């Protein structure tokens, strides 16, 4: 199977090579950046070059933003059924390209193929879901009073900027772009510079589906040049951003002069709380999955495990045995569970947290180094498990964004809540207990935008997705996405029966 995927990858890399540089996609055409600058993209798997990527600045952003603003004039009024059909055709095309998306995403990000194989399916599902919602996107409320009829309608806000991170680039891009298009907005997408490849397959899928030129543009480049220019552009009415909390702060500042509407999905340091009455085997599977899947580079990962003292020793023993058995390897191998991290800098960052953990007095139960031999070419980290962690330690507070799990011990429910809420983040929380009342109490009191009880993160598209505190602003999903991408307009029509005050009579 590894050989099959490697063969597929070689075919895709040949095509990339033949096409030359990864270009911008503006107004339906592939374009080099105005400056002709570029940067080299390498794979975290073996350090080899994947391709050159055009590096854009404010001039390219200006072209893309203007194309999107122009296309908005027609796209916002296109027949809803036609818009729905185009989105459904984009979903069909995404499924058609599932194999190439999977192998390229694995090689570009280091994410194991067992997960990237599902990226196209999930991406297509996002488009299909919002395709159907297109029909209702403009719906509002009717709120009459005695003398007036009030009703609201929703209208798309305009051209929007979408800025995505490197960890799950394909799926996250579809998650943002599908509702924007369904609302009637047009898009300038700036993919992460560390994993930009599959964004071009997405744009190709859209072009082939008959999406009008200019409705969806892709501009490659670095955050402080292309990204910044996008957030400052006058024609861009809103920014949907997924990435680090500090970048969110920059974007808020950058967008202040043009009063950008922002939607932020940021970092997390999410707790999973396991009580002594929980179903231990299911909790164990979920804890491991939610921290070590996607290489731990997952905003919703449960990076802090809070264990009740009565089950602490037995749970840790089983957990340690399983973590030691996680299969590290080439992400194209279907057996691989942990691939390389996105780049050398990130690998070093994660390893530096293992060093810090020792200095802070936590116990490293396993991991912390890198595998030797052939895998040393890539940015691999042996999965890390630590116990004896307290909220005072930096490793108990900061987002590591890797296969790094910190374990805390608690005795009472109040202690568990205190530890869970002791960080600045508030994205997700996971609770394992068979006591229904306790589950309700903790779900109410834990500071997180999303709480799962007796479950790992299972996404249901109509539900609100987003974080509290430093984990984000706003919610995605179903109607919540339309709140962001659309303006609500109230229209008040008098029945002609109300009094109008007379002045100067
Ligand atoms: P990042 O913030 O470094 O980069 C994200 C994107 O922002 C990239 O495209 C980058 O080029 C761009 N960018 C950087 N500086 C910019 C600026 N000044 N102006 C405009 N754009 C700029 O994040 P990352 O390292 O790519 O991704 C990892 C982070 O993303 C983690 O913190 C993770 O928790 C977070 N994340 C959050 C969610 C969520 O749903 N909450 C999902 C996935 C990832």
Boltz pocket constraint, residues with backbone or C-beta under 6 A from the ligand:
constraints:
  - pocket:
      binder: B
      contacts: [[A, 163], [A, 164], [A, 165], [A, 166], [A, 167], [A, 172], [A, 190], [A, 191], [A, 192], [A, 193], [A, 221], [A, 222], [A, 223], [A, 224], [A, 226], [A, 227], [A, 228], [A, 231], [A, 242], [A, 243], [A, 244], [A, 245], [A, 247], [A, 248], [A, 250], [A, 251], [A, 254], [A, 264], [A, 265], [A, 266], [A, 267], [A, 268], [A, 298], [A, 299], [A, 300], [A, 399], [A, 401], [A, 427], [A, 467], [A, 471], [A, 472]]
      max_distance: 6.0
